[in-house]
Amino acid sequence: MAQQLYDVADPVRYDNLFADHLVPILTKGVTLKAAQGIIKRGTVVGIITASALAVPADSTLADGAQFADCILSDDVDTGAVGSTDDVVAVAYSSGHFNRQALIFGGTDTAVDHETHLRELGIYLKDNIAY
């Protein structure tokens, strides 16, 4: 009986959040408002002016969070409704990202925030999914 001399390694999983590496990828800490549930990696967040807490950017808001600020680098659990503990997370403050992989609050899309993100050093383009 022949012996199998090879094995299948873990398949390569492409990170579709990034468009390329030509723009420096910088990170910063951001404090997420409690009780928002799980906020997914790639969510664009805005900062509430009065509290300095982050929530998903939503152009219908009028508290500062209508302006995109950064992109979450990981899934973050902010707790269920009733939770009072704000959560510190890591977010990307610059880089070149796939606009189709970004998540926004409300019904917003990348088109709603692209100009402001560009001013912050966050650039968007469409990737070809692998």
Steps between C-alpha positions, in 0.01 A plus 500: 500500500636839402566754770368855454801731510317830479215682669284797413606806692254763613373690199604859453230738616529841341423806710253682280482806730821649364528621140880519499802598710595822319349726768651452848269307731485676834293405804365676805296421807130583499241463778175343383172587666362216713196286415532493119545124479773361275645756261672331207851550368492754218231714661557869443440687825434862583563672832217650707623851582350526851636168631795421267351150457492323165196356322453386139513808276149600394432814295153537654647573844576852620723429800839481327468134404369601158865553403713190440815489714665158471446130416487223761782248467322211675154382602418661836230398748369815669250306709127446485233761561539623857878465505674808639865416437647686203754294305842608373588366155761541228404677178673591176556875464658484154546257215353388168183294547249304293183710499285187454630350826412799719199508732314818594219597735144547379467473124827680427744378236859586414374772263358692799836517680773462238590869470536544877696175536742618230567816704599273791742292291261210446470420129244268340483295182326189372685170537456187298388236751712184517 
